[in-house]
């Protein structure tokens, strides 16, 4: 296990991203957060909408400057959804899911690569169990997360020996991600969901692997939660 150093986290103001920021700090690392809203924790933060790739890349460079030009790891937690049948979700809403979840991930990683190559750091992308299995009324989310899976696997092949790459595939978690949905798209009251703090420990584990030793892919889910297998 190696020291965490400076870890860039998208979506670090809430949910899994916030839990990872706390876990990174607890392990002696320094979290740097990109999000649309201000985190409650006292961390270095730059606001950006990840649907805007230029803004995302600019935020990465600004945080890298604050970190003295060194980034040791990236975790792309930011993600959104737009539930409903394909012809029931507006084009802007559908495309925004893909922009944030997939294109935003790619933009952040692209901007961070020069720093990660210099530090021999690690990228952990956040996929989903819906990136390896498909369900109805989730075409945008499935498309974005299947794309994230392909992007991450290709990135691992492209940067082998230079940058560590891990794909996290989490099941459902007890976060605000499901807030605001119609009831039919929320987990049932008795759903077994993981606590984000527990999943965060697996992210820290992947980020702390020594150069040349990589956890390529992780499925982390509650043992009784229905999205896996």
N, C-alpha and C positions, 0 to 999 in steps of 0.2 A: 504494500500500500504506500502511496506517495502523498505528500502534502497537496492540498487542494489548490491553493493559490487564489488567483482572481477568476471568478466564475461568472459568466454572463448568462442571465436568465431572462427569457421572454415570458410575459404573463406572470411576472413575479410578484404582483400585488395581491393575488388571491389564489385560492385552490392549491393545486399541486405545486405551482410555481412558487407561491409564498412559502409553502412547506419546505421546498428545496432550499430557498434562501435562508430559512431558519436553520436547516440541517447543515448547510455549508458553513455558516457562521459558527455553529456549535462545534464543528470539526476543525476550526482554525482558519478556514478560508474566508474570502471576502466576496460577497455577492454584489453584482452590478445588474440592475434591473431595467428592462424595457417594458413598458406597459402604457395603456391609455390613461390609467389612474395612478395616483400617488400611493405607494405602499404604506401600510401602517408602520412597518418596521423601519428603523433609521438606517437605510441603505442608500448607496449611490444610485441615482435614478435619472433616467431621461424619458420623457413622454414621447410616444410615437404610436401611430396607427399602422399596424403591420400589413394592412391592406395596401399601403403605399410603400412600395419597395425602396424607393429613393429615401423616404423618411426613415425606414428601418436601417438601411445601410449607413445613413448619417448618424443615427443614434449609436450604432455599434462603434463607429470611429470616435465619437465624442466620449463614450465610456472607456474606450481603450486609451485615449489620451489621459483621462482622469486616473487610469490604472497604471500610468507610467509607461504606456506602450506594451504592456504585457497582459495577455489573456491566456489562461491555462485551461479553460474549459467553457463549453457552451451547452446550455440545456434549453431546448425550444418548447416550453410548456404552453405558450399561448394557443388558444383554440376556441372556435365558436361553432355553432350549429344553426341550421334552419330546417326544422322538421316539417314534413308534409310531402304529399305526392309531387312529382316533378312538375306537373301542370298546375299545382296549387301554391308553389313557392315563386315569388317574383324573380325575374332575371337578376336584378341588382342584389337581392338577398342571397340567391343561389351562388352567384359569382363571388360575393364577398367571403363566403365560407372557404372557397378554394383559394382566394387571394390571401386570407389570413393564415389558414392552416398549412397550405402548401407553398405558395409563392413567398409568403412572409418568412417561412422557415428557410427556404433557399436563399433569400436575400440576406438574412442575418448570417447564415453560415458562410455565404460567399464573402461578405465583408469581413468576417472574423478569420478566414483562412490564413491570410498572411501572418497574423499574430499567432495562430495555433501551430503553424508550421515552424515558427521560430521557437516556440516553447515546447514543441512535441506534445501538444495538448490533446484534449478529447472532446468530441461532440457527442452529445446524447440527444437524439430527436425523440419527440413524443408522438408515437403512432396511436393505435387504438385496436381493440379486438375487432372493431368494424373496419379496420384496414386489412384484415385477413379473412373476414367473412362478411357477407352482405345481408342487409335487411331492407324491407320496403320503407318508404317514407323517409329515407336518409340518403338520397342519391348524392347530394352535395357533400355531406360529411364522409360518406364512403369513398367518393371519388378523391377527396382531399387526402384522406388517410391512406388509401391504397397508393396514391401518388407519393406520400411521405415514405411509405415502405420501400417503393422502388427507388426513390431519390436516395434514401439512406444506404441501401445496398450498393447502389452504383457509386456513391461517395466513398464507401469503404473500400471498394475495388480501386478507385481512382487515387486515393490518398494513402494506400497501404504502405506502412513503413515510415510515414511522415506525420500523420494525424490519426489518433484513435477515433473510431466511430462505433457507437452503440445505438441500436434501435430499441427503445422501450415500448412495449405493447401493454398498456394498462387496461384492466377491466374497469367497471364502474366504480366511482369513488364518491364518498359523501362530501360533496362540495356544492357550491352555488351554481354549478354548470347547468343543472336541471331546472333552476328557478326560471319562472316566466314562461315555461312551456305549457301547452294544453295538457290537461290531466292524462290523456291517453299516451303522451310521450314522456311522462315522468316514471321513474321506477316505482313499483308498488310499495306501500308502507312497510311491508315485511322484507323488502329486498336486502340482501346481504352485500354491503358495499365496503370497500376498503377505506381506511382512514388515510388521507393524503400524507400524513406524517410517516406512516409505515412505508408507503411507496417511495417517499423521498429518500429513505435510507438506501433503497436499491439504486437510486440515481447517484447518490454520493459514492456508493461502492463502485459503480462503473467509472465515475470521474476520477477515482483515486487509484486506478490500476496503473502500474508502472509502464513507461514507454515500451512498446513491443508486446505487451500482454493486454488483450482486449476482450471485453465481454461483447460479443457481436450483437446478440439479441436477447431480450428478456421479456417474458410474459409474466406480469405480476397482477394477480387478481384475488379477490376473496374466494375462499375455497368452495363456497356455496352460491356464488353469484353466477347468474345464468348466461353471461355473454361468452364464457369459455368453458368447455371447448365448443 
